[in-house]
């Protein structure tokens, strides 16, 4: 199944977990008009090589930009307060950027991947990375201006701020 995503796509945290799966599926499901940019903290790491090979597939520049920030630096301190502050900041950034970029025709939406079986999510998580990413890609390919500034889950449901 292909997804209707074109242009420049930036994916962060691509050496493992959801970010790596996102790049793999983007490489399989998008066409030659898509340029995928993958980034990670440790590009010399062993898992980063998979990403480097996948990036060779698409080289055509385009005029649509998508930023998929799939990786965050989660450090939970006492009572999870640091994590709560990071989420609040991300939510506010999404709302502010949606407003700021609207006049340039750029859509900004946050998508929650769900509780995913990754190194961070743990083995008890009910969702596999492949299913989470497939859902997020479907949601991304159906976004319109009415979704700008919203928080959606991997199935496209609106999550209230």
Secondary structure, DSSP 8 states (H G I E B T S, - for coil): ------EEEEEESTTSHHHHHHHHHHHHHS-TTEEEEE--S-TTSTTHHHHHHHHTT-----S-EEEEE--------GGGHHHHHHHHHHHHHHHHHHHHHHTTT----EEE--SB-STTT-TT-SB-HHHHHHHHHHHHHT--GGGTT-EEETTS-B---
